[in-house]
Amino acid sequence: MAKLSSINKNERRKKLVKQYAAKYEKLKAIADDSSLDESDRLMARLKMAEIPRNANPTRVRNRCATTGRPRGYYRKFGVNRIELRNLGNKGLIPGLTKSSW
């Protein structure tokens, strides 16, 4: 089980990303638009720098839904590799079977 503080920190980051998503996307579009004047693009970058760092979507970490483990995360299932195996062995994930040869 991951430290509760790490899990809570990640949840705060998700909330900030959601809060600033519209503003971040608008400024990012302006900053990346090469048809605009260079000064406008620079102003957009400066305004992006004023947004809190944790509002950047790349700072959110994918974590296991059950244990909070950050490594070995499967996006399709939302759990890590260890929990995937445990849940698969118990038959709790539809369509997933343990292979044997």
N, C-alpha and C positions, 0 to 999 in steps of 0.2 A: 504494500500500500504506500502510495506517495505521501509526502508530507502535506498536511492539510493547508499549510501556508502557501505552498506552491500551487495547489489546486485553486485556492481562493484568489491568488494573484492572477492566475489565468482567467478566472471568471470575471474579475474586474477589467482585465484587458478586453475580453469579449464585449462587455458592456460599453466600454469607451469606443471600441471600433464601431459598434452599432450606432452610438450617439453621433459620431462624427463622419459616418459613411458618406452621406450626401455631399457634405462640404469637401471632403477629401477627394471624392470622385470628380467633382466640378473643377477643383484646382488642378488635379492631376491631368485632366483633359486639356486645360488651358496650357499647362507647362509642357505638355508633349506635342502640342499643335505647332508644327513647323511653319505654317502659313501665317501665324501671328507675328507681330513685331517683337523683337528681342526683349525690349523693356517690359512689355506686358507679361511675357513668359517669366522673366526674372521676378516680377512682382508676385506672380502666382507661386513661385518657388519660395519666396520669402514668407508668404502667408502660410504655405504648407509647413514651414519650419516653426511657426507659432503654435501649430496644433500639437497637443501632447504626444510624446513619443509612443506611448502605449496605445494610441489611437490608430497606429499603423497596422494594417491587417497582417503583415508578415511577423509581427511579434506575438501573435496568438499561437499557442502550441497545441497540437492535437494530442489529446489524452484519452486513456481508456475510460469508458463510462462507468465501469464497476470499481476499478482499483486506482485510477488516476495515473497509471504508469505512462510516461511519455515516450518510451522506446518500444519498437515492435508493434506499432499501431496499424491496424487494418481499417482503412476508410470505409470499405464496403460494409463492415460489421460494427464499427464503432468501438471495438475492444482491442486489447493487445494480443500478442501471439499466445501467451500462456492461458489467458481467459478464453480465447478462441478454442484452444484444444480442450480445456475443461468443459466448456459449454457444448462443444461438438461431441465429446464422449458421452455426455449425459443426454444427448439428443435434443437439446434446447434450441439449436439453430437449424431451421428447415433447409433441407437440401444438402447439408454438410454431413459427410460420412467419413469415418476414419478408414484410411486405406490400409490394406494388408496384402502382402505378397509373399 
